[in-house]
Amino acid sequence: MKRMMLVLLSLLFFSTQSRTQSDVTLSSENKEGGFILFARNDAYCPMSVAVTVQLENLQQGDGKQDLYVVPARTEKFRLMDLNVIDPKKKAKFGTRVKYNRGNTNQHTYEEGHAYQLPFERGKNFMVFQGYNGEASHRGINALDFTMPEGTEIFAARGGTVISVEAGNSRSCPEEECKKYNNYIVIYHSDGTMAEYTHLRKEGALVKVGDVVKTGDRIGYSGNTGWTTGPHLHFVCFLPRMDSRETIQTKFLVDDGMRAVLLEEKSSYSRSN
């Protein structure tokens, strides 16, 4: 029996990304009476993989799924078995794949987690645009901190760095400049992710795969991408296959004694 395989990849990105992902690759092996389809995940977080198969003289084995969550740094994750219907006829298959980082079916997370303000101890900055802000945050749970370019940025929560872009220098006030955003994305232990955006060119102090703790210095603020002035854009979210579900997070204030939702046009000092 002649084996044929066609793999067509349809790649998905975080909204701020401008470079192609290649974290997931598929492979197959012959088995008696058919094939086994595997996925490799080179990312430092789980990957959600949706696979549609086109079959000729084959049928998918038991346990059919619409979505597979492939663990981080996995070389050979078994997706499915494809079994030959008539061994006297040619059998072939093709796949169409969509994927994104994280578990896109996840809906629960540590809602009570207290985040640390993402700047240096003793500093004070204003939230000039808050959750669902009128300027560019409509329907988005994100925060914009006004701060000069070159301000040190610290991890609001520990995790693993899964994406970094730091090579851009352009900016403009139109959404089309989103492709020039510099950013760091950190994957947290509860499956959420945080993105720190508008970093200055070469303003990332971490790389993909680094594990950071809460309060570690990770980069420098800037004025790159879709922006009207220097600031840090911070957003925490759960991934979806074609989008993201942004979430509101509480930050420690009052010497770290209280965790509160930050309010637009209010200033906050980090003392913890």
N, C-alpha and C positions, 0 to 999 in steps of 0.2 A: 504494500500500500504506500503510495507516495504521499509524503507529508507536505502540506502547504500552509503558510501562515501569512496573514496581512495584519499589521498593527497600525491603526490610525490614531494618533494622540491629539486630543483637544485639551490644551493646557489652560488652567485657571490661575489667576494671580490675585494678591492683595491689591486693593484699589490703588495703593500708592506705588506699586512696583512697576518698573519699566524694563526689567530684564527677564528673559525666559527662565522658568523653572525647569529643572531636569531631575527632580528628586525621585520620581517613580519611573521604573522601567519594568516591562513585562517580558516574560520568557515562557517557553513551554518545553515539555519533555514528552517523549513517546512513552506510552505504557501499553500493556497488553489490552487490545481492544479500544484504543483511543489515545487521549492526550491529557496531560495535567498542565494547568495554567498557573503560573507563579507571578508574584510581584516582588520587586526589590525596592526598599525605601532607604535612600541615603540621607534623609533629613534627620535632624536632631529632635524631632517630635513625631507623633503619629501622623499618618496621612490617610485621609478619606479617599477611597477609590471607588468610583462607580463604573462598572464594566457592562457594556452591552455587547453580546456576541451574535454574529451572523453565522449560522450553521448550515452545512450541507452534508447530509448523511451522518449527522451527529446529534446527540441530545445531551443536555446538561444533566449532570448527576444530581443526586439528592442534596438538599440544603441550599437551594438557590437563594441568593441574596441580591438586593438592589444596591447595597453599599457595603464595602469592606473597609475596616479600619486596620491599617497595617502598622504595627508598632515601629517606633523609632529605630533607625540603624539596623534594619532587618534585611538580610541578604536574600532570603528565599521563603516567602510567605505563600502558602498554598491558597489559591483563590477558588478554583473549581476543577472538577473532572469533566471531560467531554468524552462521551462514549459512542463508539461506532454503532450505527443501526444495522447496516447490511455490510458485512465484511467483504463482499464480492464487488462492492462499488467504491469509487474514489470518495474520500472524506476530506473536507477542508473547512476552515473557519477563519473568520476575521473578528477583530475586536475594535470597539470604539470606547475610549476612556476619558472620563473627566475626573479631576482630582483637586484637592486643596489641602492645606496644612491643618492638622488638628482633627478632632472628631466632629464632623458637621452635623451629627445627630444629637449631640450633647445639649441638654437644656438646663441642667443643674450645676451649681458651682458654689464656692464658699462666699455666700452673699455678705457674711459678717466680717470678712477679712478687712483689717485696718491697714491702709496703704500709707507709706511715708511720703511726704512732700518731695518732689523730684529735684530738689536743689540743695545747696550747701547749708549746713547748720548755721544759724545766725542770720541768714538772708531773708529778705521779705520781698514778695512779688504779688502783683495783682492778677486776679482772674478777669481778664477783660472780655472773654466770651465763655459762657458756661454751657451746661447741658441744654440742648435744644435752643441754642442761641439763634438770634435773628439773622446774623450776618452769613455764616456758612455752616452752622450747626443745626439747622432745622431738621428735626427727626433724628438727631445724632447725639448720643451721650458722650461728649468730648469736652475737654477743657483747654483753653488757650491762656498761657501765662505770659504776660508782657515781660521781656527781659532782654538786656543788651546782647549782641552777638558775642560769642566766646564765653558765656556764662557756663560754669560747670554743671553738668547734668548727672544726677544720681538715680540709681534704680529704686523705683517706688516699691518694688516687690522682687524677691529673688526668683531666679529661674534660669532657663537655658536660652542663649541667644540663637535665634533661628533664621534671622534675616537682617542684612545690613546693606545700606546704600549710602555712600559717602563721597561719591565722585562728582556730584553736580555743583554748579556755582550760579546757575540762572534762577531768576524769580520773576513773577509778575502777579498782578491782582486778579487775573482770569483763571478759571478752572483748568484751562488747557495746560497751564504750567504745573499741574499736579505731577506730571511725569518727571519733573525735575526735583521733586522732594528728596531730601536726604533723611534717613530714618534708621532706627534700630527697633526690631521686634523681639520681644522676650516671651517665651512660653512658660507659663506657671504650672505648679503642681496640680492645680484643680482643673486644668484644661483650658483656662482662659489665656489670653495673650494681651500684652500691652505694647503699644507703638508710641515711640518718641520721635516726633517729626519736625522738619525744618532745620536740622542740624547744619552747621557750617560745613563748607567743603573740607574733606578729610577730618571731619569732626567726630568720628567714632573711635573710641578707645578699646572697643571689643570687636571680636570677630565671631562668625558663625561657629557654634559648637562650644563657646565659652559658657561656663556656669558662673553666674553672679549671685551675690547675696544682696539682700535689702540694704541700701545705703552705699553700695559700691559705686564709684565714679565710672560712668560709661561713655561720656562724650561731652561735646560743647554745643550750646545752642547757636542758631544762626538765622538766616533769612532766605532760605532756598525754597524753590517750588512755588506752590500756590499760596502767596502771602502778600499782605500789604505793609508789613513791617516786621522787625525782629521779634520773635516769640517762640515759645515751645508749645507744640500741640501734643496733648497726651490723651490717649483713648485706650480703654480696655474693652475687650470684645470676645465673644464666642464666634468661631468661624461657621459660615454656611457655605454650601457648595458654590453658589454664585454671588455671595455677598458676605456680610458680617452682621452679627447682632451686638450692637454696642450696649454696654452696661454702665450703670452709675456705681462709682466706688467712693467709699468714705476714706478720709485722710486724717491722720493724727494731728491734733492741735493742742494748745494749752499744756505745753511740756509733755506731750504724748499721753495725756490723761483722758482725752476725748477723741472719738472718731466721728467726723461729721461730713456731710455733703458740702462741698465748696460752693459758694454763691457767686454769681456774676457781679463784677464791679467791686468785689471785696478783696482785701489784701491779707496775706497769710505769711506768718513767719515759721520757719522750721527751727525747733529748739530741741528735738529729740535726736 
